[in-house]
Structure formats: C-alpha cells, structure tokens
Amino acid sequence: ITDTLSDREKKYGSFAANAHIAQRLKFAARSTNGWYNMPETQREAIEMIFHKIARQINGAKDYPDNFHDIAGYAMLAEQEILSQLREKSEGETDILANLR
C-alpha cells in the first residue's frame, strides 16, 4: 500500500491538495438547486469528473487517463439520460396507441 500511495502522490500530487480542489468543486455544485433535481447517477458522474479534474489540476498534466475517465463518466450519464428518454417516449407511444 505504501508503494501505491507513493506512486499516486508522484503522479497526482498530494491527497490533501486533491481533496481540497475536489471538495471545493463539489461544494459549488451542491450549492445550486439544480444539483438536487438530478438523479444520484448523474450527481455521482459529476463528482467523479470533479475528482479527475482535481487530479489533473494538482499534478497529472501529462497523464491522459484522467481525461479518458472523464469522458467515460460523461458517457455513462449520457447513456442513462438517453435510455430514460427512450423509455418515456415508448410509454407515450403506448398511451397514444391505446387511445385509438
């Protein structure tokens, strides 16, 4: 574990600095009304993106994996939204079909 923690600190900077950046980003998001109108999955995706942003800002400027992970979390949120929209659309189509 010590080796892993040492490697992470070399790559991403100190845990305390990452925590400070990430918590400030999360605080800003949680301070809005819109935050609580989103489902947990979207909030979690955004928080994970903030985590990756904090790592990038704090020390991983030459490490592309954070941006890859950010894209992945964004894609997960997008896929969920699109799936919900399809389900809603199909439900509305079923209701209209039953009215005929």
C-alpha positions in Angstrom: 0.0 0.0 0.0 2.8 2.4 0.8 4.3 1.9 -2.7 0.9 2.6 -4.3 0.3 5.7 -2.2 3.8 7.0 -3.1 3.3 6.3 -6.8 -0.1 8.1 -6.7 1.4 11.1 -4.9 4.1 11.4 -7.5 1.6 11.2 -10.3 -1.3 13.2 -8.9 0.2 15.4 -6.2 -0.8 15.2 -2.5 -4.0 13.7 -1.4 -4.8 16.7 0.7 -4.4 19.1 -2.2 -6.6 16.8 -4.4 -9.2 16.6 -1.7 -9.2 20.4 -1.3 -9.8 21.0 -5.0 -12.4 18.3 -5.3 -14.3 19.4 -2.3 -14.5 23.0 -3.5 -15.9 21.8 -6.8 -18.4 19.6 -5.1 -19.4 22.4 -2.7 -20.1 24.7 -5.7 -22.2 22.1 -7.4 -24.1 21.2 -4.2 -24.9 24.9 -3.6 -27.2 25.0 -6.5 -30.9 24.0 -6.7 -30.2 22.0 -9.9 -28.0 19.6 -8.0 -30.8 18.1 -6.1 -33.1 17.8 -9.1 -30.7 15.3 -10.8 -30.7 11.6 -10.1 -28.0 10.1 -8.0 -26.3 8.6 -11.0 -25.8 12.0 -12.6 -24.6 13.5 -9.4 -22.1 10.7 -8.9 -20.8 11.0 -12.5 -20.3 14.8 -11.9 -18.5 14.1 -8.6 -16.2 11.5 -10.3 -15.5 14.1 -13.0 -14.6 16.6 -10.3 -12.3 14.0 -8.7 -10.5 13.5 -12.1 -10.3 17.3 -12.7 -8.7 17.7 -9.2 -6.1 15.1 -10.0 -5.3 16.7 -13.4 -5.0 20.2 -11.9 -2.9 19.1 -9.0 -0.2 17.2 -10.8 -1.1 14.9 -13.6 -0.8 17.3 -16.5 1.0 14.8 -18.7 -1.3 11.9 -17.8 -4.1 11.4 -20.3 -6.0 8.8 -18.4 -7.9 11.4 -16.3 -9.5 12.8 -19.5 -10.3 9.3 -20.7 -12.1 8.6 -17.4 -13.9 12.0 -17.6 -15.2 11.0 -21.0 -16.3 7.6 -19.6 -18.3 9.1 -16.7 -19.9 11.6 -19.1 -20.8 8.8 -21.4 -22.4 6.8 -18.6 -24.6 9.8 -17.6 -25.5 10.5 -21.3 -26.4 6.8 -21.9 -28.7 6.8 -18.8 -30.4 10.1 -19.9 -30.9 8.7 -23.4 -32.3 5.4 -22.1 -34.8 7.3 -19.8 -35.9 9.5 -22.8 -36.4 6.4 -24.9 -38.5 4.7 -22.2 -40.6 7.8 -21.7 -41.1 8.1 -25.5 -42.1 4.5 -25.8 -44.5 4.9 -22.9 -46.1 7.9 -24.5 -46.4 6.0 -27.8 -48.1 3.1 -25.9 -50.6 5.5 -24.3 -51.4 7.1 -27.7 -51.9 3.7 -29.3 -54.3 2.7 -26.5 -56.3 5.9 -27.1 -57.0 5.0 -30.7 
